[in-house]
Amino acid sequence: MARVSLTGQVHKSLLARIKDGATCIDATAGNGFDTLFLASHTGEAGHTYAFDIQQQAIDNTKKRLAEADLLDRVTLIHAGHESMLEHVPETDHGKVDIIVFNLGYLPRTDKSVITHEPTTLQALNSSLKLLSSRGHISILAYPGHPGGREEAEAVKTWAKHLPATFDARIHEPENSGGSSPEWIEINAIAK
């Protein structure tokens, strides 16, 4: 039996939550794989906002979406995820169904351009304000690069201290020696 990648596991988990007409955020567009996944499963009535601080990531994502004829379902935002409250229209605040973070750096590029703990935590706090009453946040944190371990630990600590209106689940890899990605899921619990 073929082993499913961690990204594949995340996508499988999201499939159970994503609905036609959903509003989603890819907080770290990267090469566009998560953005494409979200846009292809929200239907014509859905919409995805994709953020990245690197123009190359925005360009890569735009190309991938154009090839799939899904560019009209996505707003690409060349900005850091910490500014999502400013860029997502107020009409969508409190109505976002899924927010995906894939922390670290853009593969096959300058590894010194990375996500950072302070801006990631700011983005996560903003996510709580954007999330719907049954929304979901999925975070992949990669500890194997400089600053990655500290960021991953800060995200896990943040998740463990969320209010009771959120349920956090931390999936830690077995026998990884501390270098494998960690997956954190946050579910809003309707009041």
N, C-alpha and C positions, 0 to 999 in steps of 0.2 A: 504494500500500500504506500503510495506517494505521501511524503511529508508535506503538510500545508504550511506555507510561510506564515510568519506572525502577521504580516500585512493581510494575507489571505484570511487568517482567523478573524482579524478586525473587520474586514469586509463582510465575512459571513455573519458576524454578530450584528453588524449594522443593517444587513438585509432584513432581519426580523423587526427592525425599528423604523426603517425608512418607508415612507408612504408616498403615494402619488400626491403631488402638490406640496411636498415638504419644503421648508426653508432650511438651508444648510450653510455651514461655514467651514471652509478648509483654511485653517489658521496658518498653515505653512504649505503653500502650493507646491514648492519643489519642482519636480519634473511632471506634475500634473496627474499622477495616477489616482490619488484620492479625489481630486476635483472631478476627474472624468467619471470615476465610480459614482460619486454623489449625483452629478448631473444626469447620468444615464439611468438613475433609479428614482428620480423625483418626478418624472413625467413632464409634459409640456407646461403644466401649471406650476411646477416647482421652480425654485431658484436657489443657486449657490453663489456665495460670496467667497472669493479665493484671495488670500493675502500672501504676499511675499515681499521681503525687503530687497531682493535681488532682481534686477531687470531680466537677467538670463532665465530665472525661474518663471517669471511672468511670460516671457517669450516661449519657453518650452511648453508651458501649460496651454497657452493660446494655440500653439501649433497642434498639440494633441487633441484639443477640443474641436478645432476646425476640421481636422481629419475625420472626426467622428460626427461632424455636423451638429455639434451641441453647444457651440459658442454663444448662441442666443439665450441659453439657460444659465449663464454664468456672468457675474460682474467680477472682473479681474482688478485687483487693487494693489498697486505698487507702493506698499507701506508695511511697516512692521505690525505684527498681530496685536501689539499693545494698544494700537489706535483703532481697534475694531468698533468701539462704541461711537467713534466720530464718523466712521465710514458706512456703517450699516444704518439705513434709514430708521428714524425713530418709530415708524409704523411697524417695523419688524422687531423692535425691542420687546422682549418677553414672549416672542413667538417663534424663535429658532428651534427647530426640532433636533438637529444633530450638529455638533461641532467636533472637528477632527484636528488634532495636533500631531505632527510627526517631527519631533524635535531633533536638533543636531545641525547638520550641514547639508548643502546640496551635493549629492553624489557626483563624482568626477569633476569637481571644481575646486576652488580655493577652500581648503579645510579650515582656514583661519576665520572665515565668515560663518559664524555659528549662532544658534539661539542662545540667549543668556538668561540666567535665573531671574534677575529683576524684571525684565520685560515679559518673560514667560508668565511669571506670577501675576503681573498686572493684566496680561491677556486672559488668564484663567479667571481672575476676579471679574473682569468685564464679561466673560462668558456666562457667568452666573446671572448677570443682569439681562443678557440677551436670550437665555434659554427659556423655552416654554415650560409649562407646569409638568410636563411629562417628557421633557427633553433629555438628551444624552450627550455626554462628552467622552470622546475616546482620545487617549494620549499615549503615543509611543515615545518613550524617552531612551535615548542611546547614551550609555555611560562611557563608551570606549574612546572618547576623544577628550582633549583638555577642556575642563569645565563641565563635561557631560555628567560625570558622577555626581558632582555637587548639584547640578540642575535636576537630575533625576531624584536625588534625595529630597530636595526642596519641594518638588512636585508631590512626592509621596507624603511628606509631612503636611503640605497644604491639604491634600485629599483627606488625610486622617482627621483633620480638624474642621471639616465642613459642618455647617448646621445640620440638624436632624432632618431637614427637608431634602437632603441629598443622601444618596447611598453610594459609597465609594467601594470599588473592588480593585485590588491590586494583584496583578498576575506577575509573579516573579519567576524568572526562568530557573530551571533546575540545573545544577552542575555547570554553570556558565563561567565561573571564575570572575564574575562581576563585570563582564564586558558585553553580554547579550542585552538586547533591548528589553525594556520593561513596559508592560501595558497596564495603564490605569483607566478604569471606566468609572464614570460618574453618571448616576441616574437621578433626575429630579423626581421627587415623590409628590404627587399632586396633593394639594391641601384640601 
